[in-house]
Amino acid sequence: MTTPIGPLNVRRSGWIAAPPERVWQEFETFERMRAWYGTGHELKVYEPRAGGIVVTDAGGDGLMFSGRVLVFEPPNELTFEQDWVGHGWKKPPLITFRLTPVAGGTMVELFQHGFEAASATPGDDLNGFESGWDNHHLLRLQQIVEGVTGGG
């Protein structure tokens, strides 16, 4: 299953010198996911299966996000809801990771999307979250997979 990505989306990507099966290992447990995705915010809960729960604390007052895992398809896609707890979105945006074999390695794409259905101000929501993402999560994932030392 490939989750459709609407036009209002935040996209970050990076290439890792390893096959998708190796990269996917870092999505398989709470501990492994926390080591790279939990950088810059805290991964509180991660249940790696369809129907599982993901909870993150973005480090500020009122910046808790929670949702269900909608797609868990090794080694291709992880998609989960990211409902801003207490914010009152009509429908939560999604986080999607896609792993695609490219040039002897893996292109890892991170999307935050679904803003079109989230609120009456989807453009404002997109703009706010666009400025909040950088590539440090994916760079840390690359370091872990490729065995490079360094912080994230």
Order of alpha helices (4+ residues) and beta strands (2+ residues): beta-alpha-alpha-beta-beta-beta-beta-beta-beta-beta-alpha-alpha
